[in-house]
Amino acid sequence: MSAHNVTITDTNSHPLGAKARADDYHRRIVLGGPFEKGSIEGAPIIIEDDVWINFGAAILKGVRIGRGAVVAAGSVVTKDVPPWTLVAGVPAKEIRPLEER
């Protein structure tokens, strides 16, 4: 389950280098050119069964959220979350284990 305003993104959606970002902005926004992937890298996200992602959380590329895990509101998940674990914060950190069903 997920609450409202959850962001799940499997890519940075923009170049990381300052010059590449500026060039991309100029090409797409100023000149109206098409989106080009270029150096942007993606990675799959895996969300296992019985996970609860609370409102305003962000799940970033390459993350696996284990079965039964809970992501607290407003958290930013940048690393894998073990099964049956509560994570919270920016970046999300393990708070405590949860009872398995």
VOBA-1610 file (N, C-alpha, C; in pm, whole numbers, padded with zeros to 5 digits, always signed):
BEGIN
Met+00084-00117+00000Met+00000+00000+00000Met+00089+00124+00000Ser+00033+00229-00055Ser+00102+00357-00046Ser+00000+00466-00021Ala+00040+00565+00052Ala-00044+00680+00082Ala-00030+00783-00030His-00086+00900-00009His-00081+01005-00111His+00057+01071-00117Asn+00084+01130-00232Asn+00207+01206-00258Asn+00335+01123-00240Val+00331+00997-00276Val+00450+00913-00274Val+00517+00925-00411Thr+00649+00941-00411Thr+00726+00950-00534Thr+00813+00826-00547Ile+00801+00758-00661Ile+00883+00641-00691Ile+00950+00670-00824Thr+01082+00683-00822Thr+01151+00721-00944Thr+01272+00631-00969Asp+01279+00575-01090Asp+01386+00480-01123Asp+01500+00545-01200Thr+01506+00678-01201Thr+01612+00750-01270Thr+01633+00885-01204Asn+01748+00947-01229Asn+01773+01082-01179Asn+01692+01185-01257Ser+01654+01152-01378Ser+01578+01234-01472Ser+01651+01359-01518His+01775+01373-01480His+01857+01485-01527His+02003+01446-01512Pro+02090+01508-01592Pro+02234+01481-01577Pro+02284+01529-01440Leu+02389+01468-01389Leu+02443+01508-01259Leu+02546+01620-01269Gly+02617+01629-01380Gly+02718+01734-01396Gly+02654+01869-01423Ala+02712+01975-01366Ala+02655+02110-01379Ala+02645+02155-01525Lys+02751+02136-01603Lys+02748+02179-01743Lys+02646+02099-01823Ala+02644+01966-01802Ala+02548+01882-01874Ala+02404+01920-01838Arg+02380+01952-01709Arg+02246+01996-01666Arg+02207+02127-01734Ala+02301+02221-01738Ala+02274+02351-01801Ala+02246+02333-01950Asp+02328+02250-02016Asp+02307+02224-02159Asp+02172+02157-02183Asp+02137+02060-02098Asp+02008+01990-02110Asp+01893+02089-02092Tyr+01901+02174-01991Tyr+01797+02274-01966Tyr+01782+02366-02087His+01894+02416-02136His+01888+02507-02251His+01826+02439-02373Arg+01870+02317-02401Arg+01820+02244-02518Arg+01670+02215-02507Arg+01625+02166-02387Arg+01485+02125-02373Arg+01391+02241-02339Ile+01429+02325-02246Ile+01338+02429-02198Ile+01346+02556-02282Val+01464+02605-02304Val+01480+02730-02379Val+01449+02710-02527Leu+01507+02604-02586Leu+01489+02580-02729Leu+01371+02490-02763Gly+01313+02425-02662Gly+01197+02338-02685Gly+01231+02206-02750Gly+01354+02161-02735Gly+01397+02035-02795Gly+01343+01914-02719Pro+01356+01795-02777Pro+01306+01673-02714Pro+01396+01627-02600Phe+01339+01545-02513Phe+01416+01484-02405Phe+01512+01383-02465Glu+01638+01385-02424Glu+01737+01287-02465Glu+01800+01229-02340Lys+01802+01099-02331Lys+01853+01034-02210Lys+01998+01071-02181Gly+02084+01069-02278Gly+02224+01106-02258Gly+02289+01023-02148Ser+02347+01091-02049Ser+02421+01023-01943Ser+02332+00983-01824Ile+02203+01000-01836Ile+02112+00967-01726Ile+02106+00816-01708Glu+02126+00773-01584Glu+02124+00630-01554Glu+02001+00595-01472Gly+01942+00482-01501Gly+01828+00432-01425Gly+01862+00301-01357Ala+01779+00260-01264Ala+01795+00131-01196Ala+01657+00090-01146Pro+01624-00038-01156Pro+01490-00082-01116Pro+01466-00068-00966Ile+01340-00056-00931Ile+01294-00052-00792Ile+01208-00175-00770Ile+01231-00243-00659Ile+01150-00360-00626Ile+01081-00335-00493Ile+00951-00346-00493Ile+00872-00331-00371Ile+00800-00464-00350Glu+00838-00533-00243Glu+00783-00665-00217Glu+00644-00655-00153Asp+00583-00771-00128Asp+00447-00777-00073Asp+00440-00720+00068Asp+00320-00674+00104Asp+00287-00628+00239Asp+00366-00506+00284Val+00416-00427+00191Val+00488-00304+00223Val+00388-00191+00240Trp+00417-00099+00333Trp+00334+00021+00354Trp+00426+00141+00340Ile+00398+00225+00238Ile+00475+00347+00214Ile+00386+00465+00250Asn+00425+00539+00352Asn+00344+00650+00403Asn+00357+00776+00319Phe+00268+00872+00345Phe+00256+00990+00261Phe+00386+01071+00252Gly+00409+01124+00132Gly+00522+01211+00109Gly+00657+01143+00102Ala+00659+01011+00106Ala+00787+00939+00098Ala+00837+00940-00046Ala+00969+00928-00061Ala+01031+00918-00193Ala+01116+00792-00197Ile+01097+00711-00301Ile+01173+00589-00321Ile+01260+00612-00444Leu+01392+00606-00425Leu+01484+00638-00534Leu+01532+00513-00606Lys+01597+00534-00719Lys+01638+00426-00809Lys+01724+00321-00741Gly+01706+00196-00786Gly+01791+00087-00743Gly+01760+00030-00606Val+01646+00066-00548Val+01613+00024-00412Val+01521-00098-00412Arg+01543-00187-00315Arg+01452-00298-00290Arg+01395-00277-00151Ile+01262-00279-00142Ile+01195-00269-00012Ile+01141-00407+00020Gly+01193-00466+00126Gly+01161-00604+00162Gly+01019-00620+00214Arg+00973-00743+00207Arg+00837-00777+00247Arg+00804-00727+00388Gly+00685-00667+00402Gly+00637-00625+00532Gly+00701-00500+00588Ala+00789-00437+00512Ala+00856-00315+00561Ala+00757-00199+00564Val+00787-00100+00649Val+00709+00023+00658Val+00804+00140+00639Val+00767+00230+00546Val+00844+00352+00521Val+00765+00467+00582Ala+00826+00538+00678Ala+00758+00646+00749Ala+00732+00765+00656Ala+00636+00847+00694Ala+00599+00965+00616Ala+00719+01057+00596Gly+00732+01107+00474Gly+00837+01203+00442Gly+00977+01145+00428Ser+00990+01016+00436Ser+01123+00954+00427Ser+01172+00953+00282Val+01304+00952+00267Val+01367+00938+00136Val+01450+00810+00140Val+01404+00708+00067Val+01468+00577+00069Val+01574+00572-00041Thr+01700+00564+00002Thr+01813+00563-00092Thr+01885+00429-00094Lys+01854+00342+00002Lys+01919+00211+00013Lys+01813+00105+00039Asp+01851-00021+00017Asp+01759-00131+00039Asp+01705-00131+00181Val+01579-00173+00194Val+01513-00184+00324Val+01491-00333+00351Pro+01543-00384+00463Pro+01524-00526+00494Pro+01376-00558+00517Pro+01337-00683+00498Pro+01200-00723+00528Pro+01165-00694+00675Trp+01037-00664+00698Trp+00982-00646+00833Trp+01063-00545+00915Thr+01088-00429+00854Thr+01166-00324+00919Thr+01094-00190+00898Leu+01095-00106+01003Leu+01046+00031+00993Leu+01165+00120+00963Val+01154+00201+00857Val+01258+00299+00825Val+01196+00439+00826Ala+01279+00539+00860Ala+01232+00677+00863Ala+01350+00771+00844Gly+01321+00889+00794Gly+01422+00994+00786Gly+01468+01026+00646Val+01560+01124+00642Val+01618+01170+00517Val+01769+01172+00535Pro+01840+01073+00483Pro+01788+00954+00416Pro+01728+00856+00518Ala+01644+00767+00470Ala+01577+00670+00558Ala+01679+00578+00624Lys+01659+00557+00754Lys+01744+00466+00832Lys+01654+00370+00908Glu+01710+00255+00941Glu+01633+00156+01016Glu+01603+00209+01155Ile+01474+00202+01194Ile+01430+00246+01325Ile+01415+00126+01419Arg+01346+00024+01369Arg+01329-00097+01450Arg+01271-00208+01364Pro+01290-00332+01410Pro+01228-00445+01339Pro+01078-00447+01366Leu+01004-00508+01276Leu+00859-00522+01290Leu+00825-00670+01308Glu+00713-00694+01365Glu+00667-00831+01385Glu+00624-00890+01251Glu+00674-01008+01220Glu+00632-01077+01098Glu+00494-01136+01118Arg+00420-01150+01009Arg+00288-01211+01020Arg+00300-01360+01024
//
